[in-house]
Amino acid sequence: MSDSPSPLADPHLVFDATEGRRDIVVLGSTGSIGTQAIDLVLRNPDRFRVSALSAAGGRVGLLAEQARRLRVDTVAVAREDAVPALREALAGQYGSEPLPEILAGPDAATQLAASSCHTVLNGITGSIGLAPTLAALEAGRTLALANKESLIVGGPLVRALAEPGQIIPVDSEHAALFQALAAGTRAEVRKLVVTASGGPFRGRTRAELADVTPEAALAHPTWAMGPVITINSATLVNKGLEVIEAHLLYDIPFDRIEVVVHPQSYVHSMVEFTDGSTIAQATPPDMRGPIALGIGWPRRVPGAAPAFDWSTASSWEFFPLDTEAFPSVGLARHVGELGGTAPAVFNAANEECVEAFLAGRLPFNQIMDTVTEVVAEHGVPAQGTLLTVADVLEAETWSRARARELAVKATAKARA
């Protein structure tokens, strides 16, 4: 799957180190990444200005408040039916002042991603973030990438457009690898070590996970995230996606990417070099650090996130991954090696199964069982063919439909 001569994300390369205040477009502004990014911007007005915001449209009150506080030029919502409520909320915030431009529809975020700015922060959740990712790259913007799914489902498409140094990863794990890789050359890297908190069910057997409830799965021990990412952390699908992402971002073979469980979430990932040295990046669990790196690179943002109090005693633990209870990482490696549309099928099936689980229609263990069956039915993608956006969309449509069918059967069987 690796035909790139250099990594997508390389700390030794700088795409555009524009000095002075940077204009930022924030996609997914009302989500976890977006709200924390806006907090950073408001605390650093001399470094950043947000020119445009996009959101799905479910929290128009918050979106309007963000627009007013940031004095943005444009606001976008994916849901066209949210426009009247958004306009009313903006009027309430702006009073007699002119309102920002409003864009609406499924392509609104993609329009913003190509607009005039320095950096696009893609904080959208799900594979719907692919089109904005491609638009930002094609327009020549620096891409602060928190939307891992767009890289997972469209890896070859992203590779074809991205210039050296154009992507700065915002995932805590990949921001950690990005920083640790600066300690040596690519030829000196022995392996990447991606850490996992283990989620709320670390230490449980597969049998003990059979009756897990959505409420329990949403209670992550160390991170505050959106519902889909939180469930993905509980199943460790999130870690499987990060393995694929690490392969694509840093052009390291899958057999040299390891996952270890680190419950404290202090060490966000590590790079082992050929001389035996391991460089770890560590901070208390807080996404504002990776976000600041994404929008500020190659300069750091002072006070972006809390640091450790080294005068206080603490214990840091590491454990091997239980692949029987959490088979998602192994399956992700498999689809990553298959390439083509296989990662898109994996991701889409998982999104459908997570939705079914949260709605109480699918048992927890059946999430991965169903995804595994969908991936197996999809088979081996045709090799040597050039992946297109249409291929990805077609594979996702089939995968979602098949996952829904299998979820219904699994639910009926569980209740019988």
C-alpha positions as CSV (number, residue, x, y, z in Angstrom):
1,M,0.0,0.0,0.0
2,S,3.0,2.3,0.3
3,D,4.1,3.8,-2.9
4,S,5.0,7.2,-1.5
5,P,8.6,8.4,-1.7
6,S,8.3,10.3,1.6
7,P,5.9,10.6,4.6
8,L,2.8,12.7,4.4
9,A,3.7,14.2,7.7
10,D,7.3,15.1,8.3
11,P,8.6,17.2,11.2
12,H,11.7,18.0,9.2
13,L,9.7,19.8,6.5
14,V,7.7,23.0,6.8
15,F,5.1,23.6,4.1
16,D,4.4,27.3,5.0
17,A,5.9,29.0,8.0
18,T,4.0,32.3,7.5
19,E,4.9,34.7,10.3
20,G,2.3,36.9,11.9
21,R,-1.3,36.2,12.6
22,R,-2.7,33.2,10.7
23,D,-6.2,32.9,9.3
24,I,-7.8,29.6,10.3
25,V,-10.8,27.8,9.0
26,V,-12.3,25.5,11.7
27,L,-14.4,22.6,10.3
28,G,-16.5,20.9,13.0
29,S,-16.4,23.9,15.3
30,T,-19.2,22.8,17.7
31,G,-17.5,19.4,18.4
32,S,-14.8,18.5,20.9
33,I,-11.8,19.5,18.7
34,G,-13.5,22.6,17.4
35,T,-14.5,24.0,20.8
36,Q,-11.0,23.5,22.1
37,A,-9.4,25.0,19.1
38,I,-11.6,28.1,19.5
39,D,-10.5,28.3,23.1
40,L,-6.9,28.4,21.9
41,V,-7.6,31.0,19.3
42,L,-9.3,33.3,21.8
43,R,-6.4,33.0,24.2
44,N,-3.9,33.8,21.4
45,P,-5.5,36.6,19.3
46,D,-2.0,37.8,18.2
47,R,-1.3,34.4,16.7
48,F,-4.6,33.3,15.1
49,R,-7.8,34.6,13.6
50,V,-10.7,32.3,12.6
51,S,-12.1,33.4,9.3
52,A,-14.8,30.8,8.9
53,L,-16.6,28.1,10.8
54,S,-18.5,25.0,9.8
55,A,-20.7,22.6,11.8
56,A,-23.3,19.9,11.1
57,G,-26.2,22.2,12.3
58,G,-27.4,20.5,15.4
59,R,-26.1,23.2,17.8
60,V,-26.9,26.5,16.1
61,G,-26.9,28.5,19.3
62,L,-23.3,27.6,20.1
63,L,-22.3,28.1,16.4
64,A,-23.8,31.6,16.5
65,E,-22.0,32.4,19.7
66,Q,-18.7,31.2,18.3
67,A,-19.2,33.3,15.1
68,R,-19.8,36.5,17.2
69,R,-16.9,36.0,19.5
70,L,-14.5,35.3,16.7
71,R,-16.0,37.8,14.2
72,V,-15.9,35.3,11.4
73,D,-16.6,36.1,7.8
74,T,-18.5,33.0,7.0
75,V,-20.5,30.3,8.8
76,A,-21.5,27.0,7.2
77,V,-23.9,24.2,8.2
78,A,-24.3,20.8,6.5
79,R,-28.0,20.7,7.2
80,E,-30.0,23.2,5.0
81,D,-33.0,22.9,7.3
82,A,-30.9,24.4,10.1
83,V,-30.5,27.7,8.3
84,P,-33.6,29.5,9.7
85,A,-32.7,28.7,13.2
86,L,-29.0,29.6,12.6
87,R,-30.0,33.0,11.1
88,E,-32.3,33.7,14.1
89,A,-29.5,32.7,16.5
90,L,-27.0,34.9,14.7
91,A,-29.4,37.8,14.8
92,G,-29.7,37.4,18.5
93,Q,-25.9,37.5,18.9
94,Y,-25.2,40.3,16.4
95,G,-28.1,42.6,17.1
96,S,-28.0,45.4,14.5
97,E,-24.6,44.5,13.2
98,P,-24.2,42.8,9.8
99,L,-24.4,39.0,9.9
100,P,-21.6,36.8,8.5
101,E,-22.2,35.0,5.2
102,I,-24.1,31.7,5.6
103,L,-23.4,28.6,3.5
104,A,-25.5,25.5,3.7
105,G,-25.6,22.0,2.4
106,P,-23.5,18.8,2.3
107,D,-20.7,20.7,0.3
108,A,-20.6,23.7,2.5
109,A,-17.6,22.5,4.6
110,T,-15.8,21.6,1.4
111,Q,-16.3,25.2,0.1
112,L,-14.8,26.6,3.3
113,A,-11.8,24.2,3.1
114,A,-10.9,25.8,-0.2
115,S,-11.4,29.3,0.9
116,S,-8.7,31.9,1.5
117,C,-6.8,31.1,4.7
118,H,-3.5,29.8,6.0
119,T,-4.6,26.6,7.8
120,V,-7.7,24.4,7.7
121,L,-8.4,22.5,10.9
122,N,-10.5,19.5,9.9
123,G,-12.2,18.5,13.1
124,I,-15.2,16.8,11.4
125,T,-16.0,13.3,12.7
126,G,-16.5,10.5,10.1
127,S,-15.6,9.9,6.5
128,I,-17.7,12.9,5.4
129,G,-14.5,14.8,6.2
130,L,-12.8,13.3,3.1
131,A,-14.0,15.9,0.6
132,P,-12.9,18.9,2.8
133,T,-9.5,17.3,3.3
134,L,-9.0,16.9,-0.4
135,A,-10.3,20.5,-1.1
136,A,-7.9,22.0,1.5
137,L,-4.9,20.1,0.0
138,E,-5.8,21.0,-3.6
139,A,-6.2,24.7,-2.6
140,G,-2.7,24.7,-1.1
141,R,-3.7,25.2,2.5
142,T,-1.8,23.8,5.5
143,L,-4.1,21.0,6.8
144,A,-4.3,20.4,10.5
145,L,-5.9,17.0,10.4
146,A,-8.0,15.7,13.2
147,N,-10.4,13.8,10.9
148,K,-8.5,10.5,10.7
149,E,-11.3,8.9,8.7
150,S,-10.6,11.0,5.6
151,L,-7.0,9.6,5.6
152,I,-8.2,6.1,6.3
153,V,-10.8,5.8,3.5
154,G,-9.0,8.0,1.0
155,G,-5.3,7.4,1.7
156,P,-4.1,7.2,-2.0
157,L,-6.2,10.2,-2.9
158,V,-4.7,12.2,0.0
159,R,-1.2,11.1,-1.0
160,A,-1.7,12.2,-4.6
161,L,-2.6,15.8,-3.5
162,A,-0.5,16.5,-0.4
163,E,2.8,18.4,-0.7
164,P,5.7,17.6,1.6
165,G,4.9,19.0,5.1
166,Q,1.4,20.1,4.1
167,I,-0.3,17.9,6.7
168,I,0.1,18.4,10.4
169,P,-1.6,15.6,12.5
170,V,-3.8,16.6,15.3
171,D,-4.6,13.2,16.9
172,S,-2.8,13.1,20.2
173,E,-1.0,9.9,19.1
174,H,0.1,11.2,15.8
175,A,1.1,14.6,17.1
176,A,3.3,12.6,19.6
177,L,4.9,10.5,16.8
178,F,5.4,13.7,14.7
179,Q,7.3,15.3,17.5
180,A,9.3,12.2,18.5
181,L,10.3,11.6,14.8
182,A,12.1,14.9,14.9
183,A,14.8,13.2,17.0
184,G,16.2,11.3,14.1
185,T,16.0,10.5,10.4
186,R,13.5,8.2,8.8
187,A,16.2,5.7,8.1
188,E,17.0,5.5,11.8
189,V,13.4,4.6,12.9
190,R,13.1,1.0,14.0
191,K,9.4,1.1,14.9
192,L,6.5,3.3,16.0
193,V,4.8,2.5,19.3
194,V,1.2,3.8,19.5
195,T,-0.2,3.9,23.0
196,A,-3.8,3.1,23.9
197,S,-5.6,3.9,27.2
198,G,-7.4,0.6,27.0
199,G,-10.7,2.5,27.2
200,P,-13.3,1.8,30.0
201,F,-13.1,-2.0,29.7
202,R,-9.4,-2.6,30.0
203,G,-8.7,-6.0,31.6
204,R,-12.1,-7.5,30.7
205,T,-12.5,-10.7,28.8
206,R,-14.7,-11.0,25.7
207,A,-17.3,-12.8,27.8
208,E,-17.3,-10.0,30.3
209,L,-18.0,-7.5,27.5
210,A,-21.2,-9.2,26.3
211,D,-23.6,-7.1,28.3
212,V,-21.9,-3.7,28.1
213,T,-24.3,-0.8,27.9
214,P,-23.9,2.4,25.9
215,E,-23.7,4.4,29.1
216,A,-20.7,2.3,30.4
217,A,-19.0,2.5,27.0
218,L,-19.3,6.3,26.9
219,A,-17.6,6.6,30.3
220,H,-14.0,7.0,29.1
221,P,-11.5,7.0,32.0
222,T,-9.1,9.7,30.7
223,W,-10.4,11.5,27.6
224,A,-13.5,13.7,27.0
225,M,-14.5,13.1,23.4
226,G,-17.5,12.9,21.1
227,P,-19.8,9.8,21.3
228,V,-18.5,8.0,18.1
229,I,-14.8,8.4,19.0
230,T,-15.6,7.4,22.6
231,I,-17.2,4.2,21.5
232,N,-14.4,3.6,19.1
233,S,-12.0,3.9,22.0
234,A,-14.0,1.4,24.0
235,T,-13.8,-1.2,21.2
236,L,-10.2,0.0,20.3
237,V,-11.3,0.6,16.7
238,N,-9.9,4.0,17.2
239,K,-6.5,2.5,17.8
240,G,-6.9,0.3,14.7
241,L,-7.6,3.4,12.6
242,E,-4.6,5.1,14.1
243,V,-2.3,2.2,13.1
244,I,-3.5,2.7,9.5
245,E,-3.1,6.4,9.9
246,A,0.4,6.0,11.2
247,H,1.3,3.9,8.2
248,L,0.0,6.4,5.8
249,L,1.3,9.5,7.5
250,Y,4.9,8.3,8.2
251,D,5.3,5.6,5.5
252,I,6.3,2.9,8.1
253,P,5.3,-0.7,7.3
254,F,2.6,-2.2,9.4
255,D,4.9,-4.8,10.9
256,R,6.9,-2.0,12.5
257,I,3.9,-0.3,14.1
258,E,3.1,-1.6,17.6
259,V,0.2,-0.9,20.0
260,V,0.7,-0.9,23.8
261,V,-1.9,-0.2,26.5
262,H,-1.0,2.7,28.8
263,P,-4.0,3.4,31.1
264,Q,-2.8,6.8,32.4
265,S,-2.7,8.4,28.8
266,Y,0.4,10.4,29.8
267,V,2.7,9.0,27.0
268,H,0.8,9.6,23.8
269,S,3.1,7.6,21.6
270,M,6.8,6.7,21.1
271,V,9.4,6.1,18.4
272,E,12.1,3.5,18.8
273,F,15.3,4.2,16.9
274,T,17.8,1.7,15.5
275,D,20.3,2.5,18.3
276,G,17.9,1.3,21.0
277,S,16.8,4.7,22.1
278,T,13.0,5.3,22.5
279,I,11.7,8.9,22.3
280,A,8.4,9.4,24.1
281,Q,6.1,12.5,23.9
282,A,4.2,13.0,27.2
283,T,1.7,15.5,28.6
284,P,-1.4,15.2,30.8
285,P,-4.4,14.2,28.7
286,D,-5.5,17.4,26.9
287,M,-6.2,17.8,23.2
288,R,-5.3,21.5,23.2
289,G,-1.6,20.6,22.9
290,P,-2.0,18.6,19.7
291,I,-4.4,21.2,18.3
292,A,-1.9,24.0,19.0
293,L,0.8,22.0,17.3
294,G,-1.5,21.6,14.3
295,I,-2.4,25.2,13.8
296,G,0.8,26.7,15.0
297,W,3.6,24.5,13.6
298,P,6.5,25.0,13.3
299,R,6.2,27.3,16.3
300,R,4.8,26.1,19.6
301,V,2.0,28.0,21.4
302,P,3.1,28.9,25.0
303,G,0.7,27.7,27.7
304,A,-1.4,25.8,25.2
305,A,-2.1,22.9,27.6
306,P,-1.1,21.9,31.2
307,A,2.3,20.5,31.9
308,F,3.3,17.8,34.5
309,D,4.0,18.7,38.1
310,W,7.2,16.7,38.4
311,S,7.3,17.3,42.2
312,T,4.2,15.0,42.5
313,A,4.7,11.2,42.5
314,S,3.0,9.3,39.8
315,S,3.1,5.8,38.3
316,W,3.1,5.1,34.5
317,E,2.1,1.6,33.4
318,F,2.3,-0.3,30.1
319,F,0.6,-3.6,29.1
320,P,0.3,-5.7,26.0
321,L,-2.8,-5.5,24.0
322,D,-5.5,-8.2,24.5
323,T,-6.2,-9.1,20.9
324,E,-8.9,-11.7,21.8
325,A,-11.1,-9.3,23.7
326,F,-10.3,-6.4,21.3
327,P,-9.8,-7.8,17.8
328,S,-10.2,-4.5,16.1
329,V,-6.5,-3.6,15.8
330,G,-5.7,-6.8,14.0
331,L,-8.6,-6.3,11.6
332,A,-7.5,-2.8,10.9
333,R,-4.0,-4.0,10.1
334,H,-5.6,-6.5,7.7
335,V,-7.7,-3.9,5.8
336,G,-4.8,-1.5,5.8
337,E,-2.6,-4.1,4.1
338,L,-5.4,-4.9,1.6
339,G,-5.7,-1.3,0.7
340,G,-8.1,0.0,-2.0
341,T,-11.6,0.3,-0.7
342,A,-11.1,-2.1,2.2
343,P,-10.4,0.6,4.8
344,A,-13.5,2.5,3.7
345,V,-15.6,-0.6,4.1
346,F,-14.1,-1.2,7.6
347,N,-14.7,2.4,8.7
348,A,-18.3,2.7,7.2
349,A,-19.4,-0.6,8.7
350,N,-18.1,0.4,12.1
351,E,-19.9,3.8,12.0
352,E,-23.2,2.0,11.3
353,C,-22.6,-0.5,14.0
354,V,-21.7,2.2,16.6
355,E,-24.9,4.0,15.8
356,A,-26.8,0.8,16.2
357,F,-25.1,0.1,19.6
358,L,-25.8,3.6,20.9
359,A,-29.4,3.2,19.9
360,G,-29.6,-0.1,21.8
361,R,-30.1,-2.2,18.7
362,L,-26.8,-4.1,18.7
363,P,-24.8,-5.8,21.5
364,F,-21.3,-4.4,22.2
365,N,-19.4,-7.6,21.0
366,Q,-21.5,-7.6,17.9
367,I,-20.0,-4.3,16.7
368,M,-16.7,-5.9,15.7
369,D,-18.3,-9.3,14.8
370,T,-20.5,-7.4,12.3
371,V,-17.6,-5.3,10.9
372,T,-15.5,-8.4,10.5
373,E,-18.3,-10.1,8.5
374,V,-18.8,-7.1,6.2
375,V,-15.0,-6.9,5.6
376,A,-14.9,-10.6,4.7
377,E,-17.8,-10.3,2.3
378,H,-16.2,-7.3,0.6
379,G,-13.2,-9.5,-0.2
380,V,-9.9,-8.4,-1.6
381,P,-10.0,-5.2,-3.6
382,A,-8.8,-5.2,-7.2
383,Q,-5.0,-4.6,-7.2
384,G,-3.3,-2.1,-9.4
385,T,-6.4,0.1,-10.0
386,L,-6.4,3.8,-9.2
387,L,-8.7,4.6,-6.3
388,T,-11.3,7.4,-7.0
389,V,-13.7,9.3,-4.7
390,A,-16.5,7.4,-6.5
391,D,-15.0,4.1,-5.6
392,V,-14.8,5.1,-1.9
393,L,-18.4,6.4,-1.9
394,E,-19.7,3.2,-3.6
395,A,-17.9,1.0,-1.2
396,E,-19.1,3.0,1.8
397,T,-22.7,2.8,0.6
398,W,-22.6,-1.0,0.2
399,S,-20.8,-1.4,3.5
400,R,-23.3,0.7,5.4
401,A,-26.3,-1.1,3.9
402,R,-24.8,-4.6,4.6
403,A,-23.8,-3.6,8.1
404,R,-27.4,-2.5,8.8
405,E,-28.7,-5.8,7.5
406,L,-26.3,-7.9,9.6
407,A,-27.0,-5.7,12.7
408,V,-30.7,-6.4,12.4
409,K,-30.0,-10.1,12.2
410,A,-27.6,-10.0,15.1
411,T,-30.1,-8.2,17.3
412,A,-32.9,-10.6,16.5
413,K,-30.6,-13.5,17.3
414,A,-29.5,-12.0,20.6
415,R,-33.1,-11.4,21.7
416,A,-34.2,-14.9,20.6
